[in-house]
Amino acid sequence: MTQSMTGKIALVTGAAGALGLASARLLAARGATIAATDVAGADFGPLRAAVPDAARLLVLEADVTDEAAFSAAVAATVENFGTIDIFFNNAGIEGPVAPIPDFPTDAFRKVMEVNVIGIFLGMKLVIPVMARAGHGSIINSSSVAGLTGSAGLSAYVASKHAVLGLTRAAAVEWGPKGIRVNCINPGPIDSRMMKSIEEGARPGAAAAAHDAFAATIPMRRYGTPDEVAGVVAFLASDDAAYVNGAAYTVDGGMTAA
């Protein structure tokens, strides 16, 4: 039986993207109230359509790398809903695809800023809210790139390895206070991000790149955002009450091969 999340408050970053949208939609379907953030100009239309009850959805524009802006988003969530029970710390970018000697240094810094500093700031600002309540579940978005290497994606790989380290550090630090911290490690998922990586890997031949990536997966296909959202919802729920410091692969067996 699917566990109800009625009465739970969930904060989701990167909520206009594929994984953020799917996860917010599923958490809301199970009863959670959603505070959703993404950068200015992001399309929140699909999320508003998925959660039409305005009393259960708060949409906030905030860049996760801007501590003051994201602090304001956390404060607004608490002001509107009282607390934060679930935090899907999900915002991230892929960066360009290029070998290390050709990788633009500014682009490397940008990926690290969003994918590492953003994850760190999210936990820095949300953990005190959860600590006051004495409980909470944080789910950080890493990737299979946080477990293995991948040519041409040095910044993304480095950043996602860092997310795994931050997750483990936070789990040890805050487990005694009732806060569980885990991460998800998706493989290739049908999304804008994978389309960008495919085009970067084989300019003008993205379809061939898709087929090559899919061939490395034992299930011979990409995952869907909804399949990732199911794992996020499990980790957010009390069914995962003793799961802390874990890295959950959602990759069709890619890292098992």
Secondary structure, DSSP 8 states (H G I E B T S, - for coil): -----TT-EEEEESTTSHHHHHHHHHHHHTT-EEEEEE-TT---HHHHHH---GGGEEEEE--TT-HHHHHHHHHHHHHHHS--SEEEE----------GGGS-HHHHHHHHIIIIIHHHHHHHHHHHHHHHHT-EEEEEE--GGGTS--TT-HHHHHHHHHHHHHHHHHHHHHGGGTEEEEEEEE-SBSSHHHHHHHHHHSTT-HHHHHHHHHHTSTTSS-B-HHHHHHHHHHHHSGGGTT--S-EEEESTTGGG-
